[in-house]
Amino acid sequence: MSKASLNDVTINENEADNGYVHASFQNLDITSESGTKIEGQGVCISGLVAEDYEIEVVGIPYPFYEEEFPHHVKAYDNQFK
């Protein structure tokens, strides 16, 4: 499981009737399961309280992205074959 330490949060959506939340973070440290800090230009977390949340890190630089997420790079490349 990845870890997150919280600093500045912007709640973009908060739907109390169904438990959906979408938030943007200015200073949120995301660490991979192997302990590597994943740095990007921004982080968003969204999901339903009763279900799972999705963490999206935008703007992860190359070659780090390819080294840390080779399965995503492979899936992306395969869609053009």
N, C-alpha and C positions, 0 to 999 in steps of 0.2 A: 504494500500500500504506500502511496506517495504521501509526503508530509507537507503541510502548509503553515507558515507563520504569518499572521495577519497584521497589517498596518492601516492603510487607507482603503475604504470600501465605498463603492457607489452602488446602491440597489437600483437596478434598471427596471425590474419588474418584480412584484410580489403579489401573487394572487392567493389570498387567504382561503378562498372557497375551494380550491383544488390543491393547495400546497405547493404551487410552482414558484420558484425563485430564480432570478438571473441577476448576478452581481459582477461588477468590474472592479479590479484591484490595481492600484497604482504601485504598491510595494508588497508583493506577495512572493515569497521564496518557495519554489517548487523543487523538490528533490526526488530523483528517481529511486527505484527500489535498490539500485546498486550504490546509492549515496551521492550520485552526481547531481550538482545543481543545474537545473534547466533554466537558462536565461533567454528571454525574449523581449518583445516590445510591450506586451500587455498580457493580462490574464483575465479570463472570465470563467465563472462557475455557474452552471445552470442545472436545474433538475427539479424533481418532485420530492417533497419531504418523505413520503412513504416509499419512495423508490431510490434509484441511484442518482448520483450527481455526475456531471461531465465537467472536466477541467480542460479548458482550451488555452494553450499558450501560443500567442501569435508572434510571428517574426523571429523564429528560432534560426540563427545563422547557419550557413553551410561552412564547413563540412560537419559541424557538430550534429546537425539534424540527421544527416545520412549515417553517421556513426552510431547515434543513440537509437534511431528508429528505422533500421534497414528494412523492416517489413512494410512500413508505410511507403518508402521510396520504391520498393519492388512492386507493390500494388499500383502505385501511380504510373510507373513505367509500363507495366503490363496492360494498362487500359489503352495504350496507343499501338499495340501490336496487332 
